[in-house]
Amino acid sequence: MTRQHYLSSRMMIFFIAFMNMFIPLSTDLYLPALPEMGNYFSAGQALVSLTLTVFFFVFAVSLVLFGPLSDKYGRKPVLVAGAALYTAASLGCALAPDIYLLIAGRIFQAVGSGAVITVSTALIKDCFRGAVMTKILAITQALGVIAPMAAPLIGGFLLTFTSWRGSFFLLTALGTVNLILALLLTETLLPDRRYQGKVMGSLSLLLEVGKQKSFLQILVMFSLLSAPYMAYLSLSSFVYIETFSLSAQEYSYYFAVNSAASIAGPFLYLQLRQRLSKPSLTRLCFSVAAVSGVLVLLPGHGGPLPFLLSFLPFTAIGAVARPFSMNWLLEETREHVGTASSVINFVQTFFGSLGMMAGSLPWHDSVSGLGIIILAAVSMAVLLWQRVQKSV
């Protein structure tokens, strides 16, 4: 690991995991408040959901920029700037007087998140190697899912004594913590390892990564699985609260149970990776995801519990696929790790944004809509796998 003056190895693992919590925290924390926000701003579901979809769209675009910049200027400057912007934007969201300024705040929050997530991924490759990197990926993924599990519980709890604004004030505080840790970070990308060309030239590194056919095929194949989960995020509060008539607090319990299934995923991956080849583990991921899609379409309409149990397999196998695909992709990356991290996170977030948009469509039946999204994503991933496995 690159020597750190102020952060120990354990602290670096915590820091990387903490940064990976930013995206679920920035979305899941205020999910229980979405219906309340609609009432507060006199805005419809589509406009309120835009606070989610615009975040992920801008976040995806910003990822493309910060990877090459971190390869040229180093990890720390990009991370500090991103953390500062995220913190300021979170405060702006908390104070927003109308839905449109809230959406504007979310845009800047997304840009800051893009810098934070890009650097956090690059730090894993910068600081760890081989089997240790595999374990670190699993650990950070496991710790990272604590955020989506705890966030709606915290958000629901906050609603018992404050308004939706409380969630954004909490994000402001967490952003401040991240900024302090970023300032303590010792730069991990030494000057002789940085891109030496001009700023605009650094963006050409994206084209170099884009020419790696096998890398992109594997990335897109697994990124397709992120679309259904993000669709679930965009419609889950409306399904549980409006369709199944649960309270915001009850919804947070169901959401937390589903998120808890993610905790075992990274550790399950470590066990499966020792026993299964990459092709076998890939087929297992797609098979379980497809079964979950069928379950959502059939018994998923029966109430909050059947819906929860139907989607749980997808959540669990998604938690296996994330460290599996990330480790696979980082193994294929030999240089310009920041740029590769940008591409990885961009493509994953792009498909996640498409999933959120699909979930926000005016489905006659949101539960069936989610089942259709799952099966469509898995079908496309399987078709792409037919091409990928020829080179594995």
C-alpha positions as CSV (number, residue, x, y, z in Angstrom):
1,M,0.0,0.0,0.0
2,T,1.2,3.5,-0.8
3,R,2.5,5.1,2.4
4,Q,0.1,7.4,4.2
5,H,1.3,9.9,6.8
6,Y,-2.0,10.4,8.6
7,L,-4.3,7.5,7.6
8,S,-3.5,3.9,8.6
9,S,-4.3,0.9,6.4
10,R,-7.5,0.3,8.3
11,M,-8.4,3.9,8.1
12,M,-7.9,3.9,4.3
13,I,-10.2,0.9,3.9
14,F,-12.8,2.7,6.0
15,F,-12.3,5.9,4.0
16,I,-12.7,4.1,0.7
17,A,-15.8,2.4,1.9
18,F,-17.2,5.7,3.3
19,M,-16.7,7.3,-0.1
20,N,-18.6,4.4,-1.7
21,M,-21.5,5.2,0.6
22,F,-22.1,8.6,-1.0
23,I,-24.3,7.5,-3.8
24,P,-26.7,5.3,-1.8
25,L,-26.7,7.9,1.0
26,S,-27.5,10.6,-1.5
27,T,-30.5,8.7,-2.8
28,D,-31.8,6.3,-0.2
29,L,-31.7,8.7,2.8
30,Y,-34.6,10.7,1.5
31,L,-36.6,8.0,-0.3
32,P,-39.2,7.8,2.6
33,A,-39.7,11.5,2.2
34,L,-40.5,11.5,-1.6
35,P,-44.3,11.5,-1.1
36,E,-44.0,14.2,1.5
37,M,-41.8,16.3,-0.8
38,G,-44.4,16.0,-3.5
39,N,-47.1,17.4,-1.1
40,Y,-44.8,20.1,0.2
41,F,-43.8,21.5,-3.2
42,S,-47.3,20.6,-4.8
43,A,-45.3,18.6,-7.4
44,G,-46.3,15.4,-9.1
45,Q,-44.5,12.0,-8.8
46,A,-42.6,12.6,-12.1
47,L,-41.1,15.9,-11.0
48,V,-40.2,14.6,-7.5
49,S,-38.6,11.5,-9.1
50,L,-36.5,13.9,-11.2
51,T,-34.5,14.7,-8.1
52,L,-33.3,11.1,-8.4
53,T,-33.0,10.7,-12.1
54,V,-31.2,14.0,-12.8
55,F,-28.7,13.2,-10.0
56,F,-27.7,9.9,-11.6
57,F,-27.6,11.4,-15.1
58,V,-25.3,14.3,-14.1
59,F,-23.3,12.0,-11.9
60,A,-22.7,9.6,-14.8
61,V,-21.5,12.4,-17.1
62,S,-19.2,13.9,-14.4
63,L,-17.5,10.6,-14.0
64,V,-16.1,10.8,-17.5
65,L,-14.3,14.0,-16.7
66,F,-12.7,13.3,-13.3
67,G,-10.9,10.1,-14.1
68,P,-8.6,11.7,-16.7
69,L,-8.1,14.8,-14.5
70,S,-7.1,12.6,-11.6
71,D,-4.6,10.8,-13.8
72,K,-3.1,14.2,-14.7
73,Y,-3.2,16.2,-11.5
74,G,-3.4,13.4,-8.9
75,R,-6.1,11.9,-6.7
76,K,-6.1,14.4,-3.8
77,P,-6.9,17.7,-5.6
78,V,-9.8,16.1,-7.5
79,L,-11.1,14.5,-4.3
80,V,-10.9,17.6,-2.2
81,A,-12.6,19.7,-4.8
82,G,-15.4,17.1,-5.2
83,A,-15.9,16.7,-1.5
84,A,-16.2,20.5,-1.0
85,L,-18.7,20.8,-3.9
86,Y,-20.8,17.9,-2.6
87,T,-20.9,19.5,0.9
88,A,-21.9,22.9,-0.3
89,A,-24.5,21.5,-2.7
90,S,-26.0,19.3,0.1
91,L,-26.5,22.4,2.2
92,G,-28.1,24.1,-0.8
93,C,-30.6,21.3,-1.1
94,A,-31.4,21.5,2.6
95,L,-32.3,25.2,2.2
96,A,-34.0,25.0,-1.2
97,P,-37.3,27.0,-1.3
98,D,-38.8,25.2,-4.3
99,I,-38.5,21.9,-6.2
100,Y,-36.5,23.5,-9.1
101,L,-33.8,24.9,-6.8
102,L,-33.7,21.5,-5.1
103,I,-33.1,19.9,-8.5
104,A,-30.4,22.4,-9.2
105,G,-28.7,21.5,-5.9
106,R,-28.9,17.9,-6.8
107,I,-27.1,18.6,-10.0
108,F,-24.1,20.1,-8.2
109,Q,-24.3,17.4,-5.6
110,A,-24.0,14.8,-8.4
111,V,-20.9,16.6,-9.8
112,G,-19.2,16.4,-6.5
113,S,-20.2,12.8,-6.1
114,G,-18.6,12.0,-9.4
115,A,-15.2,13.2,-8.3
116,V,-15.5,11.3,-4.9
117,I,-16.5,8.0,-6.4
118,T,-14.0,8.1,-9.3
119,V,-11.1,8.7,-6.9
120,S,-12.3,6.1,-4.4
121,T,-12.2,3.4,-7.1
122,A,-8.8,4.5,-8.3
123,L,-7.4,4.4,-4.7
124,I,-8.2,0.7,-4.5
125,K,-5.9,0.0,-7.4
126,D,-3.3,2.5,-6.2
127,C,-3.0,1.2,-2.7
128,F,-3.7,-2.6,-3.0
129,R,-2.7,-5.5,-5.2
130,G,-3.6,-9.1,-6.0
131,A,-5.6,-11.2,-3.5
132,V,-5.5,-8.2,-1.0
133,M,-7.2,-6.0,-3.6
134,T,-9.9,-8.7,-4.1
135,K,-10.5,-8.8,-0.3
136,I,-10.5,-5.1,-0.1
137,L,-13.1,-4.9,-2.8
138,A,-15.3,-7.3,-1.0
139,I,-14.9,-5.5,2.3
140,T,-15.6,-2.1,0.9
141,Q,-18.7,-3.5,-0.9
142,A,-19.9,-5.1,2.3
143,L,-19.4,-1.9,4.3
144,G,-20.9,0.1,1.5
145,V,-24.2,-1.7,1.6
146,I,-24.7,-0.6,5.2
147,A,-25.6,2.8,3.8
148,P,-28.6,1.7,1.7
149,M,-29.7,-0.5,4.6
150,A,-29.5,2.2,7.2
151,A,-30.3,5.2,5.1
152,P,-34.1,4.7,4.8
153,L,-34.3,3.8,8.4
154,I,-32.5,7.0,9.3
155,G,-34.6,8.9,6.8
156,G,-37.8,7.5,8.2
157,F,-36.7,8.2,11.7
158,L,-35.8,11.8,10.8
159,L,-39.3,12.3,9.4
160,T,-40.8,11.6,12.9
161,F,-39.3,14.9,14.2
162,T,-38.2,16.9,11.2
163,S,-39.1,17.5,7.6
164,W,-37.5,16.2,4.4
165,R,-34.8,18.9,4.9
166,G,-33.3,17.0,7.8
167,S,-32.0,14.3,5.4
168,F,-30.0,16.9,3.4
169,F,-28.6,18.6,6.5
170,L,-27.3,15.1,7.5
171,L,-25.7,14.7,4.1
172,T,-24.1,18.1,4.6
173,A,-22.5,16.8,7.9
174,L,-21.3,13.6,6.2
175,G,-19.9,15.6,3.3
176,T,-17.9,17.6,5.8
177,V,-16.4,14.5,7.4
178,N,-15.4,13.3,3.9
179,L,-13.8,16.6,3.2
180,I,-11.7,16.4,6.4
181,L,-10.5,12.9,5.5
182,A,-9.7,14.0,2.0
183,L,-7.5,16.8,3.3
184,L,-5.6,14.2,5.4
185,L,-5.0,11.9,2.5
186,T,-1.4,11.6,1.2
187,E,-1.3,11.7,-2.6
188,T,-1.2,8.1,-4.0
189,L,-0.3,9.0,-7.6
190,L,3.3,10.1,-7.8
191,P,4.2,12.7,-10.4
192,D,6.2,10.3,-12.5
193,R,3.1,8.1,-12.9
194,R,0.8,10.9,-14.0
195,Y,-0.3,11.7,-17.5
196,Q,2.2,14.3,-18.8
197,G,0.2,15.8,-21.7
198,K,-2.2,18.7,-21.8
199,V,-5.5,18.8,-20.0
200,M,-7.5,18.2,-23.2
201,G,-5.1,15.5,-24.2
202,S,-5.9,13.7,-20.9
203,L,-9.4,13.2,-22.1
204,S,-8.1,11.2,-25.0
205,L,-7.3,8.5,-22.5
206,L,-11.0,7.8,-22.6
207,L,-10.6,6.7,-26.2
208,E,-7.8,4.4,-25.3
209,V,-9.9,2.6,-22.7
210,G,-12.8,2.6,-25.2
211,K,-10.7,0.6,-27.7
212,Q,-10.4,-2.3,-25.3
213,K,-13.2,-4.4,-26.7
214,S,-13.2,-7.2,-24.1
215,F,-13.1,-4.6,-21.2
216,L,-16.1,-2.7,-22.5
217,Q,-18.1,-5.9,-23.2
218,I,-17.6,-7.2,-19.7
219,L,-18.4,-3.8,-18.3
220,V,-21.7,-3.3,-20.2
221,M,-22.8,-6.9,-19.5
222,F,-22.6,-6.5,-15.8
223,S,-23.8,-2.8,-15.8
224,L,-27.1,-4.0,-17.3
225,L,-27.8,-5.5,-13.9
226,S,-27.6,-2.1,-12.2
227,A,-30.7,-0.9,-14.2
228,P,-33.3,-3.0,-12.4
229,Y,-32.0,-2.1,-9.0
230,M,-32.1,1.6,-9.7
231,A,-35.6,1.2,-11.1
232,Y,-36.5,-0.4,-7.8
233,L,-35.1,2.7,-6.0
234,S,-37.2,5.1,-8.1
235,L,-40.5,3.3,-7.5
236,S,-40.1,1.4,-4.3
237,S,-41.5,4.1,-2.0
238,F,-44.6,4.6,-4.2
239,V,-45.1,0.8,-4.4
240,Y,-44.8,0.3,-0.6
241,I,-46.5,3.5,0.5
242,E,-49.2,4.1,-2.1
243,T,-49.8,0.6,-3.6
244,F,-49.5,-1.4,-0.4
245,S,-50.6,1.4,2.0
246,L,-47.6,1.3,4.3
247,S,-46.4,4.3,6.4
248,A,-43.0,5.9,5.6
249,Q,-41.5,4.3,8.7
250,E,-42.9,0.8,7.7
251,Y,-41.5,1.3,4.2
252,S,-38.1,2.0,5.6
253,Y,-38.1,-1.3,7.4
254,Y,-38.9,-3.2,4.2
255,F,-36.3,-1.3,2.3
256,A,-33.7,-1.9,5.0
257,V,-34.4,-5.7,4.9
258,N,-33.9,-5.8,1.2
259,S,-30.7,-3.8,1.5
260,A,-29.5,-6.1,4.2
261,A,-29.4,-8.9,1.7
262,S,-26.5,-7.0,0.0
263,I,-24.3,-7.4,3.1
264,A,-23.7,-11.2,2.5
265,G,-23.1,-10.7,-1.2
266,P,-19.5,-9.6,-1.2
267,F,-18.5,-12.4,1.3
268,L,-20.5,-14.9,-0.7
269,Y,-18.5,-13.8,-3.8
270,L,-15.2,-14.6,-2.0
271,Q,-16.5,-18.1,-1.4
272,L,-17.9,-18.6,-4.9
273,R,-14.9,-17.2,-6.6
274,Q,-12.7,-20.0,-5.0
275,R,-15.1,-22.7,-6.3
276,L,-16.4,-21.4,-9.6
277,S,-14.7,-20.2,-12.8
278,K,-15.5,-16.8,-14.1
279,P,-17.9,-18.2,-16.8
280,S,-19.7,-20.4,-14.2
281,L,-20.1,-17.5,-11.7
282,T,-21.4,-15.2,-14.5
283,R,-24.0,-17.8,-15.5
284,L,-25.1,-18.1,-11.9
285,C,-25.5,-14.3,-11.6
286,F,-27.8,-14.2,-14.6
287,S,-29.8,-17.2,-13.7
288,V,-30.7,-16.0,-10.2
289,A,-31.5,-12.5,-11.6
290,A,-33.9,-14.0,-14.1
291,V,-35.6,-16.1,-11.5
292,S,-36.1,-13.0,-9.4
293,G,-37.7,-11.2,-12.3
294,V,-40.2,-14.0,-12.8
295,L,-41.0,-14.0,-9.1
296,V,-41.7,-10.2,-9.1
297,L,-44.0,-10.7,-12.1
298,L,-46.0,-13.5,-10.5
299,P,-46.3,-13.6,-6.6
300,G,-44.8,-10.1,-6.3
301,H,-48.3,-8.5,-6.5
302,G,-49.5,-10.2,-3.4
303,G,-48.5,-7.6,-0.9
304,P,-45.4,-6.0,0.7
305,L,-43.9,-9.2,2.0
306,P,-44.3,-11.2,-1.3
307,F,-42.9,-8.2,-3.2
308,L,-39.9,-8.1,-0.8
309,L,-39.2,-11.8,-1.0
310,S,-39.5,-11.7,-4.8
311,F,-36.9,-9.0,-5.2
312,L,-34.5,-10.2,-2.5
313,P,-32.7,-12.8,-4.8
314,F,-31.9,-10.0,-7.3
315,T,-30.5,-7.8,-4.5
316,A,-28.3,-10.6,-3.2
317,I,-26.9,-11.7,-6.6
318,G,-26.3,-8.1,-7.5
319,A,-24.1,-7.8,-4.4
320,V,-22.1,-10.7,-5.7
321,A,-21.9,-9.3,-9.2
322,R,-20.6,-5.9,-8.2
323,P,-17.2,-7.0,-6.6
324,F,-16.9,-9.8,-9.1
325,S,-17.2,-7.5,-12.1
326,M,-15.1,-4.7,-10.5
327,N,-12.2,-7.1,-9.7
328,W,-12.4,-8.6,-13.2
329,L,-12.2,-5.1,-14.8
330,L,-9.4,-3.8,-12.5
331,E,-7.4,-6.9,-13.3
332,E,-7.6,-6.0,-17.0
333,T,-6.4,-2.4,-16.3
334,R,-2.7,-1.9,-16.6
335,E,-2.4,1.9,-16.7
336,H,-4.4,5.1,-16.4
337,V,-6.4,3.6,-13.6
338,G,-8.2,6.9,-12.9
339,T,-9.6,7.0,-16.5
340,A,-10.5,3.3,-16.3
341,S,-12.3,4.0,-13.0
342,S,-14.2,6.8,-14.7
343,V,-15.3,4.6,-17.5
344,I,-16.4,1.8,-15.1
345,N,-18.4,4.1,-12.9
346,F,-19.8,6.0,-15.8
347,V,-21.2,3.0,-17.7
348,Q,-22.6,1.5,-14.5
349,T,-24.2,4.8,-13.5
350,F,-25.5,5.4,-17.0
351,F,-27.3,2.1,-17.1
352,G,-28.5,2.8,-13.5
353,S,-29.9,6.1,-14.8
354,L,-31.7,4.3,-17.6
355,G,-33.2,2.0,-15.0
356,M,-34.4,4.9,-12.9
357,M,-36.0,6.5,-15.9
358,A,-37.6,3.2,-16.8
359,G,-39.0,2.9,-13.3
360,S,-40.4,6.4,-13.5
361,L,-42.4,5.6,-16.6
362,P,-46.2,5.7,-16.1
363,W,-46.6,2.0,-15.7
364,H,-50.2,0.8,-15.2
365,D,-48.8,-1.6,-12.6
366,S,-45.4,-0.6,-11.1
367,V,-44.7,-4.1,-9.8
368,S,-45.1,-5.7,-13.2
369,G,-43.1,-2.9,-14.7
370,L,-40.2,-3.8,-12.4
371,G,-40.4,-7.5,-13.3
372,I,-40.3,-6.6,-17.0
373,I,-37.3,-4.3,-16.5
374,I,-35.4,-7.1,-14.7
375,L,-36.1,-9.7,-17.4
376,A,-35.3,-7.2,-20.2
377,A,-31.9,-6.3,-18.6
378,V,-31.0,-10.0,-18.0
379,S,-31.9,-11.0,-21.5
380,M,-29.6,-8.3,-23.0
381,A,-26.8,-9.3,-20.6
382,V,-27.1,-12.9,-21.6
383,L,-27.0,-12.0,-25.3
384,L,-23.8,-10.0,-24.7
385,W,-22.4,-12.9,-22.7
386,Q,-22.6,-15.1,-25.7
387,R,-19.9,-12.8,-27.3
388,V,-17.9,-12.2,-24.2
389,Q,-17.3,-15.9,-23.3
390,K,-15.6,-16.5,-26.6
391,S,-12.7,-14.5,-25.3
392,V,-12.7,-15.7,-21.6
